[in-house]
Amino acid sequence: MRTTELVEGFRHSASYVNAHRGKTFVVMLGGEALAQGQFRSIINDIALLHSLGIKMVLVHGARPQIDEALAERALIPEYYNGIRITEEDAFKVIKQVVGGLQLDITARLSMSLSNTPMQGAHINVVSGNFVTAQPLGVDDGVDYCLSGKVRRIDVQGLKAQLDNNGIVLLGPIAASVTGESFNLTAEEVATQIAVKLKADKMIGFSSQKGILDSSGDVLAELMPNEAQGILNHIDDETHVCVGTKAFLKASIDACRNGVSRCHFVSYLDDGSLLQELFSRDGIGTQIVTESAERLRRAGISDIGGILNLIRPLEEKGFLVRRSREQLEMEIEQFMLIERDNLVIGCAAFYPFEEDSAGEFACLVVHPEYRDADRGSLLLKNIIGQARVRGYTRLFALTTRSIHWFLEHGFQIVEVDELPNKKKQLYNYQRKSKILALEL
């Protein structure tokens, strides 16, 4: 990596370091992820997140490891409605497997060798009875035996450990108030903890880069209802592993119960967790209660972001230069698109009431976000504002984007067709093209 790339990487991620510090993340490490060679890198990245001040609860699964251990002992697993029936003999094996994995994860988080990513980490890993279980009981005459579900989460106990700078590590086995142990699903444990803790994020891993569309491309963002539609069409022939399907369902449940974002990344891609959390576009799929992008009216606090966006075009002469003072006076005329606290698009709407017309001005979209027609979104919003005011025409002046305006229904007109006040300000040396849209 060149020095400039390293510096740019740090600068780019700085806002996310500040945004994530002090937040609570619940990370679901499925058994499939634990079985991969990238497992050590994932643990190193989790340690890095912890060092940046993020409060972490890790919930690990063991589904493939349990299946393998049961097969070695000729114990055939039984399921009903997709839930494992846990008999006594099988549960003895399950406890051994889960306990072994928990020790392995703890050992990895305890490593602090020189010349490793965890040098000097000194992480306190805490496990305990933070989850209280209860039996699933009998369903349609089928006894689930020692399979259970979450009854209660010790929220105060978890918060105390997180506030004490520890990482909480939990598995899919929990005790009941009667002193018995029950086999749970890691997805349910992670979901219930995320909801009860009011976690900022829940994160899971998959063999794929995220949730894919019909063309095999990653869906960067899904609302819960959209994710539910995908889940409804996943069947045994879609080659989606059980863990992926289970975490997708868990993410939908978590979002619908107050967790604002659930992330889905690949356990096969080195560093996918960091790329998802510390870059604007991420690398996987996030299921969100509201879009990461939003269109809104600008305020005084947005002036810096707007200036950063428009200055490069002003310096090239594509836009007429606006001073900070001018922006402060005109800020209420601006609409902007914001993504993760970054202004990635803006446009202004100047009214000319006496002529029943408005000016669409200062349209700028960040160079990295010009592939989703965000300019059209801003134009559509301002057209709506003009129509609400009863205006009959929207006009724009441009030197470089003539074809874009023509594609959106504008027509080239003469200077005389400008509103009188705007006509007096027209710069004949700049020779901007004038375009008008009849409303």
C-alpha positions as CSV (number, residue, x, y, z in Angstrom):
1,M,0.0,0.0,0.0
2,R,1.4,3.4,-1.0
3,T,1.7,6.0,1.8
4,T,-1.0,8.1,0.2
5,E,-3.4,5.2,0.3
6,L,-2.7,4.5,3.9
7,V,-3.3,8.2,4.8
8,E,-6.5,8.4,2.8
9,G,-7.7,5.2,4.4
10,F,-7.2,6.6,7.9
11,R,-8.8,9.9,6.9
12,H,-11.8,8.2,5.3
13,S,-12.4,6.0,8.4
14,A,-12.0,8.7,11.0
15,S,-15.6,9.7,11.0
16,Y,-16.7,6.1,11.5
17,V,-14.2,5.6,14.4
18,N,-15.8,8.6,16.1
19,A,-19.3,7.4,15.2
20,H,-18.8,3.9,16.5
21,R,-16.9,4.7,19.8
22,G,-19.1,3.9,22.8
23,K,-21.7,2.1,20.7
24,T,-22.9,-1.5,21.5
25,F,-22.5,-4.2,18.8
26,V,-23.8,-7.8,19.1
27,V,-21.7,-10.1,16.8
28,M,-23.1,-13.5,15.8
29,L,-20.3,-15.9,15.0
30,G,-22.0,-18.9,13.5
31,G,-20.4,-22.3,13.6
32,E,-19.8,-22.1,9.8
33,A,-17.6,-19.0,10.4
34,L,-15.7,-20.7,13.2
35,A,-14.8,-23.6,11.0
36,Q,-13.0,-21.4,8.4
37,G,-9.4,-20.4,8.2
38,Q,-10.5,-16.7,8.3
39,F,-11.8,-17.3,11.9
40,R,-8.5,-16.0,13.4
41,S,-8.6,-12.8,11.3
42,I,-12.2,-12.2,12.4
43,I,-11.2,-12.5,16.0
44,N,-8.3,-10.1,15.4
45,D,-10.7,-7.6,13.8
46,I,-13.1,-8.0,16.8
47,A,-10.2,-7.2,19.1
48,L,-9.5,-4.1,17.0
49,L,-13.1,-2.9,17.3
50,H,-12.8,-3.4,21.0
51,S,-9.7,-1.3,21.1
52,L,-11.5,1.5,19.4
53,G,-14.0,1.8,22.2
54,I,-16.8,-0.3,20.8
55,K,-18.8,-2.4,23.4
56,M,-18.9,-6.0,22.1
57,V,-21.1,-9.0,22.9
58,L,-20.1,-12.1,20.9
59,V,-22.6,-14.9,20.5
60,H,-21.2,-18.0,18.9
61,G,-23.0,-20.9,17.2
62,A,-22.0,-24.5,16.7
63,R,-24.4,-26.0,14.3
64,P,-22.0,-27.8,11.9
65,Q,-19.6,-28.8,14.7
66,I,-22.6,-30.4,16.6
67,D,-23.8,-32.2,13.5
68,E,-20.3,-33.6,12.9
69,A,-19.9,-34.7,16.5
70,L,-23.3,-36.4,16.6
71,A,-22.5,-38.2,13.3
72,E,-19.2,-39.6,14.8
73,R,-21.3,-41.1,17.6
74,A,-24.0,-42.4,15.2
75,L,-26.6,-40.1,16.9
76,I,-29.0,-39.1,14.2
77,P,-30.3,-35.5,14.7
78,E,-34.1,-35.1,14.7
79,Y,-35.9,-31.9,13.8
80,Y,-39.5,-30.6,13.9
81,N,-40.5,-27.4,12.2
82,G,-36.8,-26.7,11.6
83,I,-35.9,-27.0,15.4
84,R,-33.5,-29.6,16.7
85,I,-35.0,-32.1,19.2
86,T,-32.4,-32.4,21.9
87,E,-32.5,-35.7,23.7
88,E,-30.3,-36.4,26.7
89,D,-27.6,-38.4,24.8
90,A,-27.3,-35.7,22.2
91,F,-27.2,-32.9,24.7
92,K,-24.1,-34.4,26.4
93,V,-22.3,-34.2,23.1
94,I,-23.6,-30.7,22.4
95,K,-22.4,-29.4,25.7
96,Q,-18.9,-30.7,25.0
97,V,-18.8,-29.1,21.5
98,V,-20.1,-25.7,22.7
99,G,-17.8,-25.7,25.7
100,G,-14.8,-26.5,23.5
101,L,-15.6,-23.7,21.0
102,Q,-16.1,-21.2,23.8
103,L,-12.7,-22.0,25.2
104,D,-11.1,-21.7,21.8
105,I,-12.6,-18.3,21.2
106,T,-11.6,-17.2,24.7
107,A,-8.0,-18.4,24.1
108,R,-7.8,-16.5,20.8
109,L,-9.1,-13.3,22.4
110,S,-6.5,-13.7,25.2
111,M,-3.6,-13.9,22.8
112,S,-1.1,-10.9,23.0
113,L,2.0,-12.1,21.2
114,S,4.4,-9.7,19.7
115,N,4.2,-9.2,15.9
116,T,0.5,-10.1,15.9
117,P,-2.6,-7.8,15.5
118,M,-3.4,-8.5,19.1
119,Q,-0.1,-7.4,20.6
120,G,-0.8,-5.7,24.0
121,A,-4.6,-6.1,23.7
122,H,-5.2,-7.5,27.2
123,I,-8.9,-8.2,26.7
124,N,-11.1,-9.4,29.5
125,V,-13.4,-12.0,28.1
126,V,-16.5,-12.6,30.3
127,S,-19.0,-15.5,30.1
128,G,-21.8,-16.2,32.5
129,N,-25.4,-16.7,33.2
130,F,-26.7,-13.6,31.5
131,V,-29.3,-15.6,29.6
132,T,-32.0,-17.5,31.3
133,A,-33.7,-20.3,29.3
134,Q,-36.9,-22.2,29.4
135,P,-37.9,-25.4,27.6
136,L,-39.8,-25.3,24.3
137,G,-42.0,-28.0,25.6
138,V,-44.3,-30.1,23.4
139,D,-45.7,-29.0,20.0
140,D,-48.3,-31.0,18.1
141,G,-47.4,-34.0,20.3
142,V,-43.7,-33.6,19.6
143,D,-41.5,-33.2,22.7
144,Y,-38.5,-31.0,22.1
145,C,-36.9,-32.4,25.2
146,L,-33.9,-30.3,26.1
147,S,-34.3,-27.7,23.3
148,G,-35.2,-24.3,24.8
149,K,-35.8,-20.7,24.2
150,V,-34.7,-17.4,25.8
151,R,-36.8,-16.5,28.9
152,R,-34.9,-13.5,30.2
153,I,-31.8,-11.4,29.6
154,D,-29.8,-9.9,32.4
155,V,-29.5,-6.5,30.9
156,Q,-27.9,-4.8,33.9
157,G,-25.4,-7.6,34.3
158,L,-24.4,-7.3,30.6
159,K,-24.1,-3.5,30.8
160,A,-21.9,-3.7,33.9
161,Q,-19.4,-6.0,32.1
162,L,-19.4,-3.9,28.9
163,D,-18.9,-0.7,30.9
164,N,-16.0,-2.4,32.6
165,N,-14.3,-2.7,29.2
166,G,-14.9,-6.5,28.9
167,I,-16.1,-8.5,25.8
168,V,-19.0,-10.7,26.7
169,L,-18.9,-14.1,25.1
170,L,-21.9,-16.4,25.1
171,G,-22.9,-19.6,23.4
172,P,-26.2,-21.4,22.5
173,I,-26.6,-23.1,25.9
174,A,-28.3,-21.4,28.9
175,A,-29.6,-22.5,32.3
176,S,-33.2,-22.2,33.5
177,V,-34.5,-21.1,36.9
178,T,-34.8,-24.7,37.9
179,G,-31.1,-25.3,37.4
180,E,-31.4,-27.3,34.1
181,S,-29.5,-26.4,30.9
182,F,-31.2,-26.1,27.5
183,N,-30.0,-26.0,23.9
184,L,-30.9,-22.7,22.2
185,T,-30.2,-21.3,18.8
186,A,-27.4,-18.8,18.7
187,E,-29.5,-16.6,16.4
188,E,-32.2,-16.2,19.0
189,V,-29.7,-15.5,21.8
190,A,-28.0,-12.8,19.7
191,T,-31.4,-11.3,18.7
192,Q,-32.8,-11.1,22.2
193,I,-29.6,-9.6,23.6
194,A,-29.4,-7.0,20.8
195,V,-33.0,-6.0,21.4
196,K,-32.9,-5.9,25.2
197,L,-29.6,-4.1,25.2
198,K,-30.9,-1.7,22.5
199,A,-27.7,-2.4,20.6
200,D,-26.7,-0.1,17.8
201,K,-25.8,-3.0,15.5
202,M,-26.1,-6.8,15.1
203,I,-23.6,-8.4,12.8
204,G,-23.6,-11.9,11.3
205,F,-21.4,-13.8,8.8
206,S,-22.2,-15.8,5.7
207,S,-20.3,-17.7,3.0
208,Q,-21.6,-15.1,0.6
209,K,-20.7,-11.4,0.5
210,G,-24.2,-10.7,1.7
211,I,-27.7,-11.2,0.4
212,L,-27.6,-11.5,-3.4
213,D,-30.1,-10.5,-6.0
214,S,-31.1,-12.7,-9.0
215,S,-28.0,-11.6,-10.9
216,G,-25.7,-12.6,-8.1
217,D,-24.9,-9.0,-7.0
218,V,-24.9,-8.0,-3.4
219,L,-27.9,-6.1,-2.2
220,A,-26.3,-3.3,-0.2
221,E,-29.4,-2.3,1.8
222,L,-32.8,-3.9,2.6
223,M,-35.7,-2.8,4.7
224,P,-37.2,-5.5,6.9
225,N,-40.2,-6.1,4.6
226,E,-37.9,-6.5,1.6
227,A,-35.7,-8.9,3.5
228,Q,-38.8,-10.9,4.6
229,G,-39.8,-11.2,0.9
230,I,-36.4,-12.7,0.1
231,L,-36.6,-15.0,3.1
232,N,-40.0,-16.3,2.0
233,H,-38.5,-17.4,-1.3
234,I,-35.5,-19.2,0.1
235,D,-36.0,-22.9,-0.1
236,D,-33.8,-26.0,-0.1
237,E,-32.9,-25.5,-3.8
238,T,-31.4,-22.0,-3.4
239,H,-28.2,-23.3,-1.9
240,V,-28.5,-20.9,1.1
241,C,-27.0,-22.5,4.2
242,V,-29.2,-23.0,7.3
243,G,-27.1,-20.5,9.3
244,T,-27.5,-17.8,6.6
245,K,-31.3,-18.3,6.5
246,A,-31.4,-18.2,10.3
247,F,-29.5,-15.0,10.7
248,L,-31.5,-13.3,8.0
249,K,-34.7,-14.1,10.0
250,A,-33.0,-13.0,13.2
251,S,-32.0,-9.7,11.5
252,I,-35.6,-9.0,10.4
253,D,-36.8,-9.7,14.0
254,A,-34.1,-7.5,15.5
255,C,-34.9,-4.6,13.2
256,R,-38.6,-4.8,13.8
257,N,-37.9,-4.7,17.5
258,G,-35.7,-1.6,17.6
259,V,-32.2,-2.6,16.4
260,S,-31.6,0.1,13.7
261,R,-29.0,-1.9,11.6
262,C,-28.1,-5.5,11.1
263,H,-25.1,-6.3,8.9
264,F,-24.4,-9.4,6.9
265,V,-20.8,-10.0,5.7
266,S,-18.7,-12.9,4.4
267,Y,-16.5,-15.0,6.6
268,L,-14.5,-15.9,3.6
269,D,-13.3,-12.4,2.7
270,D,-10.4,-11.2,4.9
271,G,-11.3,-7.9,6.6
272,S,-15.0,-7.8,5.4
273,L,-16.1,-6.8,8.9
274,L,-13.8,-3.7,8.9
275,Q,-14.7,-2.8,5.3
276,E,-18.4,-3.0,6.2
277,L,-18.1,-0.8,9.3
278,F,-15.5,1.8,8.2
279,S,-16.4,2.6,4.6
280,R,-19.4,4.6,3.3
281,D,-20.7,1.9,1.0
282,G,-19.6,-1.2,3.0
283,I,-19.1,-4.6,1.4
284,G,-22.1,-6.6,2.5
285,T,-25.8,-6.3,3.1
286,Q,-27.3,-4.2,5.9
287,I,-30.9,-4.6,7.0
288,V,-32.1,-1.2,8.3
289,T,-35.1,0.3,9.9
290,E,-34.5,3.4,7.8
291,S,-32.3,4.1,4.8
292,A,-28.7,5.1,5.3
293,E,-29.4,7.9,2.9
294,R,-32.0,10.6,3.5
295,L,-33.2,13.6,1.6
296,R,-33.8,16.6,3.8
297,R,-33.8,20.4,4.0
298,A,-30.4,21.9,4.9
299,G,-29.6,23.7,8.1
300,I,-26.8,26.0,9.4
301,S,-24.8,23.0,10.6
302,D,-24.7,21.7,7.0
303,I,-22.8,24.6,5.5
304,G,-19.4,23.0,6.0
305,G,-20.6,19.8,4.2
306,I,-22.1,21.8,1.3
307,L,-19.0,23.9,0.9
308,N,-16.9,20.7,0.7
309,L,-19.2,19.4,-2.0
310,I,-19.4,22.6,-4.2
311,R,-15.9,24.1,-3.8
312,P,-14.1,21.8,-6.3
313,L,-16.7,22.7,-9.0
314,E,-16.5,26.4,-8.2
315,E,-12.7,26.2,-8.6
316,K,-13.1,24.7,-12.0
317,G,-15.6,27.4,-13.0
318,F,-18.5,25.0,-13.3
319,L,-20.5,26.8,-10.5
320,V,-20.7,30.4,-9.6
321,R,-18.8,30.9,-6.3
322,R,-20.8,31.3,-3.1
323,S,-19.2,32.7,0.1
324,R,-19.9,31.1,3.5
325,E,-21.9,34.3,4.3
326,Q,-24.0,33.9,1.2
327,L,-24.7,30.3,2.1
328,E,-25.7,31.2,5.6
329,M,-28.3,33.6,4.2
330,E,-29.6,31.1,1.6
331,I,-29.3,27.8,3.5
332,E,-33.1,27.4,3.8
333,Q,-33.3,27.2,0.0
334,F,-31.0,24.1,-0.1
335,M,-32.1,20.4,-0.1
336,L,-29.4,17.8,0.5
337,I,-28.9,14.1,0.4
338,E,-27.0,12.8,3.5
339,R,-25.4,9.4,3.9
340,D,-23.8,8.5,7.2
341,N,-23.5,12.2,8.2
342,L,-21.8,13.0,4.9
343,V,-23.4,15.4,2.4
344,I,-23.3,13.6,-0.9
345,G,-25.7,15.7,-2.9
346,C,-27.3,19.2,-2.8
347,A,-29.5,21.5,-4.8
348,A,-31.1,24.9,-4.2
349,F,-34.5,26.2,-5.0
350,Y,-34.8,30.0,-5.4
351,P,-38.4,31.4,-5.6
352,F,-39.5,34.2,-7.9
353,E,-43.0,34.7,-6.6
354,E,-44.0,37.6,-8.8
355,D,-43.3,35.5,-12.0
356,S,-44.8,32.2,-10.6
357,A,-41.4,30.6,-11.3
358,G,-38.5,29.0,-9.4
359,E,-34.8,28.5,-10.1
360,F,-33.2,25.0,-9.8
361,A,-29.6,25.8,-8.9
362,C,-26.4,24.5,-7.5
363,L,-27.0,20.8,-8.3
364,V,-24.0,18.8,-7.1
365,V,-23.6,15.1,-6.4
366,H,-20.4,13.7,-4.8
367,P,-18.2,12.0,-7.5
368,E,-18.4,8.6,-5.7
369,Y,-22.2,8.7,-5.7
370,R,-23.2,9.6,-9.3
371,D,-24.4,6.1,-10.3
372,A,-27.8,6.1,-8.6
373,D,-29.4,9.2,-10.3
374,R,-29.5,11.2,-7.0
375,G,-29.6,14.4,-9.1
376,S,-33.0,13.2,-10.4
377,L,-34.2,12.7,-6.8
378,L,-33.2,16.3,-5.9
379,L,-34.9,17.6,-9.0
380,K,-38.1,15.7,-8.3
381,N,-38.3,17.1,-4.8
382,I,-37.8,20.7,-6.0
383,I,-40.4,20.2,-8.8
384,G,-42.8,19.1,-6.0
385,Q,-42.0,22.3,-4.0
386,A,-42.6,24.5,-7.0
387,R,-46.0,22.8,-7.8
388,V,-47.1,23.2,-4.2
389,R,-46.4,27.0,-4.5
390,G,-48.5,27.0,-7.7
391,Y,-45.5,27.9,-9.9
392,T,-45.9,27.3,-13.7
393,R,-42.2,27.1,-14.6
394,L,-38.8,26.0,-13.2
395,F,-35.7,27.2,-14.9
396,A,-32.0,26.5,-14.5
397,L,-28.7,28.0,-15.7
398,T,-25.8,25.7,-16.7
399,T,-22.6,25.7,-18.7
400,R,-21.8,21.9,-18.5
401,S,-25.0,19.9,-17.8
402,I,-27.2,20.9,-20.7
403,H,-27.9,17.4,-21.9
404,W,-28.9,16.2,-18.4
405,F,-31.5,19.0,-18.2
406,L,-32.8,18.2,-21.7
407,E,-33.2,14.5,-20.7
408,H,-35.3,15.6,-17.8
409,G,-37.7,17.6,-19.9
410,F,-36.2,21.1,-19.9
411,Q,-36.0,23.2,-23.0
412,I,-33.4,25.8,-24.0
413,V,-34.9,29.3,-23.8
414,E,-33.6,32.9,-24.3
415,V,-32.5,35.4,-21.6
416,D,-35.7,37.3,-22.1
417,E,-37.7,34.4,-20.7
418,L,-36.0,34.7,-17.3
419,P,-37.9,36.3,-14.4
420,N,-37.2,40.0,-14.3
421,K,-35.0,40.0,-11.2
422,K,-32.9,37.1,-12.5
423,K,-32.6,38.7,-15.9
424,Q,-30.9,41.7,-14.3
425,L,-28.3,39.4,-12.7
426,Y,-27.6,37.4,-15.8
427,N,-23.8,37.2,-16.5
428,Y,-23.3,37.7,-20.3
429,Q,-19.6,36.9,-20.0
430,R,-20.3,33.5,-18.5
431,K,-22.8,32.7,-21.3
432,S,-24.7,30.1,-19.3
433,K,-27.4,28.2,-21.1
434,I,-30.9,28.9,-19.9
435,L,-33.3,26.0,-19.6
436,A,-36.9,25.9,-18.6
437,L,-39.4,23.2,-17.5
438,E,-43.1,23.9,-17.8
439,L,-44.9,22.7,-14.8
